[in-house]
Amino acid sequence: MSVRTKRVDNKFIIDVCLFAANDLRITNHKLQTAGCVLSVLSCVLFFCLMSGVLIFFTGCGGARQQADNTHIELYVDAVTLTERSEKEKAINKLNSAIQRNESFSLAYSLLGEIYQEMQDYESSAASYEKATELNPWSFNDNFNLGRVYQLMKKFAEAVRAYNRACELNEYHLGAHLNNARCYYELEDYQNALLYGEQAERIDPNAGEVQKILGDVYGSQKDYDLAISSYKRALEIDSSDPEVMASLAIAYLRTNRNEPAKVLLETVLQIQPENNIAYQYLGYCYLQLYSQAIELYNKATKVSTEEPELIASLKEKADKILDEATESYSRAIEINAKDWEALRGLGVAYMLKARRDKDNMLKEKGLEQWQRSLEVNPQQPDRERLLKLIAYYSK
């Protein structure tokens, strides 16, 4: 090949080498299911090697060759600065590289990574968008773009990026799991289940996969499947309080109150300031109180000659109602804007007021309901609550 031919093909060779860099990253992901990414040091060595290849094909010492490769040199400098945590300097180098070559996708990719680490998610997303536009075959850029949008709670944009990442690597656990989570947030449970089931096929022993499947099944009111998934998640990690709470809620939805109570109490041993656990524990006690009162009423009709049994049943019911009041009160202490706990506490006070014929307790109940509406005026069953307030205010 002549020197002239080498110079004519210079841009082509650069483009091929840069494309190969991205392709190498894609191949690396396919070979490693867990999604390992090439280290920054590997990128430095790779581009040093590419620089040698470029010099071989373009000849030595020409001013034109140096100008053509400036964006690569700036990129390598930026990689080094990133290793040293000199992010602002690295950003300046990358912006200079882009000024010299606007189609340099790797520069946009590294910018996205740096901005993501700096938690400047808007800039990170803009950089990854450009990187994926220039190189739509980059798994890393599409995956990271989805991740940034997920952190920004822009779930519609996130699933667009994750969908592409899943196309590029159908065996990447993180891409499918995160996509399922984003579809779940969008309340698109069909697609959430689709990607969640694929994540389960990739790794059936991943607790996070079982949890999202449980969340999806629960949202579809398929509580038996939800319970099965949450139990599987706890088999994988028996100390996860989030899964315990989710399983407890699924139990409550199916009126399995005793196992729900045990799980919620365990959550509070691990996380004493978990107001949601206290809120659901309050609800659980209200359910148990309803069962206890039913037993008490039956006993008074059937066993009028057993006063000790009747007294014991009443004492048990009263204690459960006290536990409900205390649990809701504790939830509100932790989070004064927990409108569901405020509403539940109002119910507990009203039950006590009816039991004791105590108007002061009734006023306390009305106060909690009013506060609940102040915190969340558009809460579910708002009209029903307003009717109760009007009824008990007479």
JOBEL-V741790 format. One record per residue. N is the residue number from 1. PHI is phi in degrees with one decimal (none if undefined). PSI is psi in radians with two decimals (NA if undefined). NEAR is the number of other ideal C-beta (glycine too) atoms within 10 Angstrom. Layout:
BEGIN
n:N phi:PHI psi:PSI near:NEAR
n:N phi:PHI psi:PSI near:NEAR
END
This chain:
BEGIN
n:1 phi:none psi:2.37 near:7
n:2 phi:-79.1 psi:2.82 near:7
n:3 phi:-61.8 psi:-0.68 near:11
n:4 phi:-61.5 psi:-0.76 near:9
n:5 phi:-63.2 psi:-0.68 near:9
n:6 phi:-59.5 psi:-0.72 near:15
n:7 phi:-70.0 psi:-0.70 near:16
n:8 phi:-60.7 psi:-0.66 near:10
n:9 phi:-89.2 psi:0.13 near:14
n:10 phi:-56.6 psi:-0.89 near:18
n:11 phi:-62.0 psi:-0.70 near:11
n:12 phi:-60.3 psi:-0.77 near:10
n:13 phi:-64.1 psi:-0.73 near:17
n:14 phi:-61.7 psi:-0.82 near:21
n:15 phi:-61.0 psi:-0.73 near:13
n:16 phi:-63.8 psi:-0.73 near:14
n:17 phi:-65.4 psi:-0.73 near:18
n:18 phi:-67.8 psi:-0.70 near:23
n:19 phi:-62.9 psi:-0.68 near:15
n:20 phi:-62.8 psi:-0.58 near:14
n:21 phi:-62.9 psi:-0.79 near:19
n:22 phi:-67.0 psi:-0.71 near:20
n:23 phi:-63.3 psi:-0.63 near:14
n:24 phi:-62.4 psi:-0.67 near:13
n:25 phi:-66.5 psi:-0.70 near:22
n:26 phi:-62.4 psi:-0.83 near:16
n:27 phi:-59.8 psi:-0.71 near:12
n:28 phi:-59.3 psi:-0.68 near:16
n:29 phi:-68.2 psi:-0.67 near:23
n:30 phi:-65.6 psi:-0.62 near:13
n:31 phi:-75.2 psi:-0.48 near:8
n:32 phi:-117.1 psi:1.78 near:13
n:33 phi:-57.2 psi:-0.61 near:13
n:34 phi:-68.3 psi:-0.14 near:11
n:35 phi:87.2 psi:0.64 near:17
n:36 phi:-65.6 psi:2.43 near:10
n:37 phi:-108.1 psi:2.55 near:16
n:38 phi:-59.2 psi:2.40 near:15
n:39 phi:-70.4 psi:2.76 near:10
n:40 phi:-59.7 psi:-0.66 near:13
n:41 phi:-61.9 psi:-0.67 near:11
n:42 phi:-62.1 psi:-0.67 near:13
n:43 phi:-62.2 psi:-0.73 near:20
n:44 phi:-60.6 psi:-0.87 near:17
n:45 phi:-61.2 psi:-0.69 near:11
n:46 phi:-61.5 psi:-0.80 near:18
n:47 phi:-75.6 psi:-0.48 near:20
n:48 phi:-61.5 psi:-0.75 near:11
n:49 phi:-63.3 psi:-0.75 near:11
n:50 phi:-63.0 psi:-0.65 near:20
n:51 phi:-60.2 psi:-0.71 near:15
n:52 phi:-64.1 psi:-0.70 near:10
n:53 phi:-62.5 psi:-0.75 near:14
n:54 phi:-64.5 psi:-0.73 near:18
n:55 phi:-62.1 psi:-0.70 near:15
n:56 phi:-60.9 psi:-0.73 near:11
n:57 phi:-82.6 psi:-0.34 near:19
n:58 phi:-109.3 psi:-0.04 near:20
n:59 phi:88.9 psi:3.09 near:14
n:60 phi:-115.7 psi:2.53 near:7
n:61 phi:82.2 psi:-0.11 near:7
n:62 phi:-75.6 psi:2.49 near:14
n:63 phi:-64.1 psi:-0.64 near:7
n:64 phi:-63.7 psi:-0.73 near:11
n:65 phi:-62.9 psi:-0.71 near:17
n:66 phi:-65.3 psi:-0.72 near:12
n:67 phi:-65.1 psi:-0.71 near:10
n:68 phi:-64.1 psi:-0.52 near:19
n:69 phi:-98.9 psi:0.07 near:19
n:70 phi:-60.4 psi:-0.69 near:14
n:71 phi:-64.9 psi:-0.55 near:24
n:72 phi:-69.6 psi:-0.76 near:23
n:73 phi:-61.6 psi:-0.71 near:16
n:74 phi:-64.3 psi:-0.67 near:23
n:75 phi:-64.1 psi:-0.78 near:26
n:76 phi:-61.8 psi:-0.69 near:19
n:77 phi:-60.7 psi:-0.73 near:18
n:78 phi:-64.4 psi:-0.68 near:26
n:79 phi:-60.4 psi:-0.79 near:20
n:80 phi:-62.0 psi:-0.76 near:16
n:81 phi:-64.9 psi:-0.61 near:19
n:82 phi:-65.2 psi:-0.69 near:22
n:83 phi:-60.7 psi:-0.55 near:13
n:84 phi:-88.4 psi:0.07 near:9
n:85 phi:64.8 psi:0.43 near:9
n:86 phi:-94.8 psi:1.28 near:14
n:87 phi:-69.3 psi:-0.73 near:17
n:88 phi:-62.8 psi:-0.72 near:10
n:89 phi:-66.0 psi:-0.68 near:15
n:90 phi:-62.7 psi:-0.72 near:24
n:91 phi:-61.2 psi:-0.74 near:21
n:92 phi:-61.6 psi:-0.73 near:15
n:93 phi:-62.6 psi:-0.75 near:24
n:94 phi:-68.0 psi:-0.68 near:27
n:95 phi:-63.8 psi:-0.63 near:13
n:96 phi:-66.3 psi:-0.69 near:17
n:97 phi:-62.7 psi:-0.70 near:25
n:98 phi:-68.4 psi:-0.61 near:20
n:99 phi:-61.3 psi:-0.58 near:13
n:100 phi:-84.5 psi:-0.43 near:16
n:101 phi:-149.6 psi:1.70 near:20
n:102 phi:-69.4 psi:-0.23 near:12
n:103 phi:-99.6 psi:0.31 near:14
n:104 phi:-84.8 psi:1.55 near:24
n:105 phi:-64.6 psi:-0.60 near:23
n:106 phi:-64.6 psi:-0.53 near:26
n:107 phi:-66.4 psi:-0.76 near:29
n:108 phi:-64.0 psi:-0.66 near:25
n:109 phi:-61.5 psi:-0.81 near:27
n:110 phi:-69.1 psi:-0.62 near:24
n:111 phi:-59.4 psi:-0.77 near:24
n:112 phi:-58.8 psi:-0.73 near:26
n:113 phi:-64.7 psi:-0.77 near:23
n:114 phi:-65.6 psi:-0.83 near:21
n:115 phi:-62.5 psi:-0.62 near:21
n:116 phi:-63.6 psi:-0.76 near:20
n:117 phi:-64.2 psi:-0.55 near:12
n:118 phi:-83.0 psi:-0.03 near:13
n:119 phi:62.4 psi:0.44 near:9
n:120 phi:-93.9 psi:1.39 near:16
n:121 phi:-71.2 psi:-0.54 near:19
n:122 phi:-62.9 psi:-0.83 near:10
n:123 phi:-67.0 psi:-0.64 near:16
n:124 phi:-63.4 psi:-0.81 near:25
n:125 phi:-62.0 psi:-0.73 near:25
n:126 phi:-62.0 psi:-0.68 near:17
n:127 phi:-68.5 psi:-0.79 near:28
n:128 phi:-66.7 psi:-0.59 near:29
n:129 phi:-59.7 psi:-0.78 near:18
n:130 phi:-66.8 psi:-0.70 near:21
n:131 phi:-61.8 psi:-0.75 near:27
n:132 phi:-72.8 psi:-0.49 near:24
n:133 phi:-66.2 psi:-0.75 near:12
n:134 phi:-74.9 psi:-0.60 near:19
n:135 phi:-137.5 psi:1.43 near:23
n:136 phi:-66.3 psi:-0.14 near:13
n:137 phi:-91.7 psi:0.06 near:15
n:138 phi:-83.8 psi:1.94 near:27
n:139 phi:-62.0 psi:-0.81 near:24
n:140 phi:-56.6 psi:-0.81 near:25
n:141 phi:-66.9 psi:-0.72 near:31
n:142 phi:-66.8 psi:-0.72 near:26
n:143 phi:-63.6 psi:-0.83 near:27
n:144 phi:-66.4 psi:-0.61 near:24
n:145 phi:-61.5 psi:-0.77 near:29
n:146 phi:-60.9 psi:-0.73 near:29
n:147 phi:-62.4 psi:-0.75 near:22
n:148 phi:-65.3 psi:-0.79 near:28
n:149 phi:-63.0 psi:-0.61 near:24
n:150 phi:-63.9 psi:-0.75 near:21
n:151 phi:-63.2 psi:-0.55 near:14
n:152 phi:-83.0 psi:-0.05 near:14
n:153 phi:62.1 psi:0.50 near:11
n:154 phi:-98.6 psi:1.37 near:17
n:155 phi:-71.8 psi:-0.54 near:21
n:156 phi:-64.6 psi:-0.73 near:12
n:157 phi:-69.0 psi:-0.61 near:18
n:158 phi:-64.1 psi:-0.78 near:26
n:159 phi:-66.7 psi:-0.54 near:26
n:160 phi:-60.6 psi:-0.80 near:15
n:161 phi:-70.0 psi:-0.76 near:28
n:162 phi:-65.5 psi:-0.62 near:30
n:163 phi:-57.4 psi:-0.78 near:18
n:164 phi:-65.9 psi:-0.71 near:20
n:165 phi:-62.0 psi:-0.71 near:28
n:166 phi:-67.2 psi:-0.57 near:23
n:167 phi:-65.4 psi:-0.69 near:12
n:168 phi:-73.6 psi:-0.55 near:20
n:169 phi:-142.9 psi:1.65 near:21
n:170 phi:-74.5 psi:-0.03 near:13
n:171 phi:-116.3 psi:0.29 near:17
n:172 phi:-89.2 psi:2.02 near:24
n:173 phi:-62.2 psi:-0.87 near:20
n:174 phi:-59.7 psi:-0.71 near:19
n:175 phi:-63.3 psi:-0.78 near:30
n:176 phi:-72.1 psi:-0.69 near:27
n:177 phi:-64.5 psi:-0.83 near:23
n:178 phi:-65.8 psi:-0.62 near:25
n:179 phi:-64.4 psi:-0.73 near:29
n:180 phi:-60.9 psi:-0.73 near:29
n:181 phi:-62.6 psi:-0.73 near:24
n:182 phi:-68.7 psi:-0.72 near:27
n:183 phi:-63.0 psi:-0.62 near:26
n:184 phi:-61.5 psi:-0.77 near:21
n:185 phi:-63.5 psi:-0.55 near:15
n:186 phi:-80.9 psi:-0.02 near:14
n:187 phi:61.7 psi:0.46 near:9
n:188 phi:-96.1 psi:1.40 near:16
n:189 phi:-72.6 psi:-0.43 near:19
n:190 phi:-65.3 psi:-0.84 near:9
n:191 phi:-72.2 psi:-0.58 near:17
n:192 phi:-59.8 psi:-0.74 near:25
n:193 phi:-68.6 psi:-0.67 near:19
n:194 phi:-58.3 psi:-0.88 near:16
n:195 phi:-76.5 psi:-0.54 near:26
n:196 phi:-65.5 psi:-0.70 near:27
n:197 phi:-68.5 psi:-0.61 near:15
n:198 phi:-66.7 psi:-0.68 near:19
n:199 phi:-61.7 psi:-0.65 near:27
n:200 phi:-66.6 psi:-0.65 near:21
n:201 phi:-65.7 psi:-0.62 near:12
n:202 phi:-67.1 psi:-0.79 near:19
n:203 phi:-147.6 psi:1.63 near:16
n:204 phi:-68.7 psi:-0.19 near:11
n:205 phi:-102.8 psi:0.28 near:10
n:206 phi:-90.5 psi:2.04 near:18
n:207 phi:-61.3 psi:-0.65 near:17
n:208 phi:-63.7 psi:-0.57 near:20
n:209 phi:-67.2 psi:-0.79 near:27
n:210 phi:-62.6 psi:-0.60 near:25
n:211 phi:-67.1 psi:-0.81 near:25
n:212 phi:-65.8 psi:-0.61 near:25
n:213 phi:-62.8 psi:-0.73 near:25
n:214 phi:-61.4 psi:-0.73 near:27
n:215 phi:-62.3 psi:-0.74 near:21
n:216 phi:-66.4 psi:-0.83 near:27
n:217 phi:-59.8 psi:-0.71 near:22
n:218 phi:-63.0 psi:-0.70 near:21
n:219 phi:-66.9 psi:-0.47 near:14
n:220 phi:-88.4 psi:0.10 near:14
n:221 phi:63.2 psi:0.40 near:8
n:222 phi:-96.1 psi:1.32 near:16
n:223 phi:-70.4 psi:-0.52 near:18
n:224 phi:-64.9 psi:-0.76 near:9
n:225 phi:-67.0 psi:-0.65 near:15
n:226 phi:-61.1 psi:-0.81 near:25
n:227 phi:-61.0 psi:-0.73 near:21
n:228 phi:-60.6 psi:-0.75 near:16
n:229 phi:-67.6 psi:-0.77 near:26
n:230 phi:-64.3 psi:-0.67 near:30
n:231 phi:-62.9 psi:-0.71 near:14
n:232 phi:-62.8 psi:-0.71 near:19
n:233 phi:-62.1 psi:-0.68 near:25
n:234 phi:-72.7 psi:-0.47 near:19
n:235 phi:-64.4 psi:-0.59 near:11
n:236 phi:-77.9 psi:-0.73 near:16
n:237 phi:-139.7 psi:1.71 near:14
n:238 phi:-74.9 psi:-0.13 near:10
n:239 phi:-109.7 psi:0.29 near:9
n:240 phi:-85.5 psi:1.87 near:19
n:241 phi:-67.5 psi:-0.50 near:17
n:242 phi:-64.7 psi:-0.75 near:15
n:243 phi:-68.4 psi:-0.68 near:25
n:244 phi:-57.8 psi:-0.79 near:24
n:245 phi:-64.2 psi:-0.73 near:23
n:246 phi:-63.9 psi:-0.72 near:23
n:247 phi:-65.2 psi:-0.70 near:26
n:248 phi:-61.0 psi:-0.73 near:26
n:249 phi:-64.7 psi:-0.71 near:22
n:250 phi:-63.2 psi:-0.67 near:26
n:251 phi:-62.0 psi:-0.74 near:24
n:252 phi:-62.1 psi:-0.64 near:21
n:253 phi:-65.3 psi:-0.40 near:14
n:254 phi:-109.3 psi:0.31 near:13
n:255 phi:63.2 psi:0.48 near:9
n:256 phi:-98.4 psi:1.38 near:15
n:257 phi:-78.4 psi:-0.64 near:20
n:258 phi:-64.1 psi:-0.89 near:12
n:259 phi:-63.5 psi:-0.54 near:15
n:260 phi:-63.7 psi:-0.75 near:25
n:261 phi:-60.4 psi:-0.78 near:20
n:262 phi:-61.7 psi:-0.77 near:14
n:263 phi:-65.0 psi:-0.76 near:27
n:264 phi:-66.1 psi:-0.65 near:30
n:265 phi:-66.0 psi:-0.63 near:14
n:266 phi:-66.5 psi:-0.72 near:16
n:267 phi:-57.7 psi:-0.75 near:25
n:268 phi:-72.1 psi:-0.41 near:19
n:269 phi:-67.9 psi:-0.62 near:10
n:270 phi:-82.3 psi:-0.70 near:12
n:271 phi:-128.1 psi:1.47 near:15
n:272 phi:-63.0 psi:-0.31 near:11
n:273 phi:-104.6 psi:0.38 near:11
n:274 phi:-84.3 psi:1.68 near:20
n:275 phi:-67.8 psi:-0.53 near:19
n:276 phi:-65.0 psi:-0.67 near:19
n:277 phi:-64.4 psi:-0.72 near:28
n:278 phi:-64.6 psi:-0.69 near:26
n:279 phi:-60.4 psi:-0.85 near:26
n:280 phi:-71.2 psi:-0.51 near:26
n:281 phi:-66.5 psi:-0.67 near:28
n:282 phi:-60.3 psi:-0.78 near:26
n:283 phi:-62.7 psi:-0.72 near:23
n:284 phi:-59.9 psi:-0.75 near:27
n:285 phi:-65.5 psi:-0.62 near:26
n:286 phi:-62.7 psi:-0.70 near:21
n:287 phi:-64.1 psi:-0.76 near:18
n:288 phi:-66.1 psi:-0.60 near:20
n:289 phi:-64.0 psi:-0.73 near:22
n:290 phi:-59.4 psi:-0.72 near:14
n:291 phi:-68.0 psi:-0.70 near:14
n:292 phi:-66.5 psi:-0.69 near:20
n:293 phi:-67.2 psi:-0.63 near:19
n:294 phi:-62.4 psi:-0.77 near:12
n:295 phi:-63.6 psi:-0.72 near:13
n:296 phi:-62.2 psi:-0.79 near:20
n:297 phi:-64.1 psi:-0.68 near:13
n:298 phi:-64.2 psi:-0.72 near:11
n:299 phi:-64.9 psi:-0.67 near:17
n:300 phi:-67.0 psi:-0.45 near:15
n:301 phi:-85.2 psi:-0.57 near:8
n:302 phi:-96.6 psi:-0.72 near:11
n:303 phi:-116.1 psi:1.02 near:13
n:304 phi:-65.2 psi:-0.34 near:9
n:305 phi:-94.3 psi:0.19 near:7
n:306 phi:-121.3 psi:1.27 near:13
n:307 phi:-62.8 psi:-0.56 near:10
n:308 phi:-65.8 psi:-0.71 near:8
n:309 phi:-64.3 psi:-0.79 near:14
n:310 phi:-63.1 psi:-0.75 near:17
n:311 phi:-63.6 psi:-0.68 near:12
n:312 phi:-64.6 psi:-0.73 near:13
n:313 phi:-66.2 psi:-0.68 near:21
n:314 phi:-66.6 psi:-0.74 near:17
n:315 phi:-61.2 psi:-0.71 near:12
n:316 phi:-64.5 psi:-0.77 near:16
n:317 phi:-63.4 psi:-0.75 near:22
n:318 phi:-61.8 psi:-0.70 near:17
n:319 phi:-65.1 psi:-0.70 near:13
n:320 phi:-62.8 psi:-0.72 near:20
n:321 phi:-66.3 psi:-0.64 near:22
n:322 phi:-62.8 psi:-0.69 near:14
n:323 phi:-63.9 psi:-0.68 near:19
n:324 phi:-62.5 psi:-0.79 near:25
n:325 phi:-61.0 psi:-0.78 near:22
n:326 phi:-66.0 psi:-0.69 near:16
n:327 phi:-65.7 psi:-0.80 near:26
n:328 phi:-63.4 psi:-0.72 near:29
n:329 phi:-62.3 psi:-0.70 near:15
n:330 phi:-66.6 psi:-0.68 near:19
n:331 phi:-60.2 psi:-0.70 near:25
n:332 phi:-72.9 psi:-0.58 near:23
n:333 phi:-59.3 psi:-0.72 near:13
n:334 phi:-73.8 psi:-0.70 near:16
n:335 phi:-139.9 psi:1.76 near:17
n:336 phi:-66.7 psi:-0.26 near:12
n:337 phi:-101.0 psi:0.31 near:13
n:338 phi:-78.8 psi:1.57 near:22
n:339 phi:-65.5 psi:-0.52 near:19
n:340 phi:-70.6 psi:-0.68 near:20
n:341 phi:-67.1 psi:-0.66 near:29
n:342 phi:-62.0 psi:-0.76 near:26
n:343 phi:-64.7 psi:-0.75 near:22
n:344 phi:-64.7 psi:-0.69 near:25
n:345 phi:-64.1 psi:-0.65 near:28
n:346 phi:-59.7 psi:-0.72 near:25
n:347 phi:-62.3 psi:-0.78 near:19
n:348 phi:-61.3 psi:-0.74 near:27
n:349 phi:-65.1 psi:-0.68 near:24
n:350 phi:-65.6 psi:-0.67 near:19
n:351 phi:-64.9 psi:-0.69 near:20
n:352 phi:-67.0 psi:-0.69 near:19
n:353 phi:-63.0 psi:-0.72 near:19
n:354 phi:-67.8 psi:-0.69 near:13
n:355 phi:-64.5 psi:-0.78 near:14
n:356 phi:-97.2 psi:-0.06 near:12
n:357 phi:51.7 psi:0.90 near:8
n:358 phi:-114.7 psi:1.97 near:13
n:359 phi:-69.7 psi:-0.50 near:9
n:360 phi:-66.0 psi:-0.70 near:10
n:361 phi:-65.8 psi:-0.63 near:19
n:362 phi:-63.2 psi:-0.74 near:19
n:363 phi:-63.2 psi:-0.65 near:13
n:364 phi:-63.2 psi:-0.72 near:19
n:365 phi:-62.2 psi:-0.79 near:23
n:366 phi:-61.4 psi:-0.67 near:18
n:367 phi:-62.6 psi:-0.74 near:14
n:368 phi:-65.7 psi:-0.69 near:22
n:369 phi:-64.9 psi:-0.71 near:23
n:370 phi:-64.3 psi:-0.73 near:15
n:371 phi:-64.0 psi:-0.67 near:17
n:372 phi:-60.5 psi:-0.74 near:25
n:373 phi:-69.3 psi:-0.55 near:17
n:374 phi:-67.0 psi:-0.70 near:11
n:375 phi:-69.5 psi:-0.76 near:17
n:376 phi:-135.9 psi:1.52 near:15
n:377 phi:-64.4 psi:-0.41 near:9
n:378 phi:-105.7 psi:0.50 near:6
n:379 phi:-65.5 psi:2.71 near:14
n:380 phi:-58.8 psi:2.58 near:9
n:381 phi:60.7 psi:0.53 near:10
n:382 phi:-59.9 psi:-0.79 near:13
n:383 phi:-62.5 psi:-0.67 near:8
n:384 phi:-64.1 psi:-0.73 near:9
n:385 phi:-65.2 psi:-0.71 near:17
n:386 phi:-61.5 psi:-0.67 near:12
n:387 phi:-64.9 psi:-0.69 near:11
n:388 phi:-65.0 psi:-0.72 near:18
n:389 phi:-62.5 psi:-0.77 near:16
n:390 phi:-64.1 psi:-0.68 near:9
n:391 phi:-66.2 psi:-0.84 near:8
n:392 phi:-79.9 psi:-0.15 near:16
n:393 phi:-83.7 psi:-0.16 near:11
n:394 phi:-67.7 psi:NA near:4
END
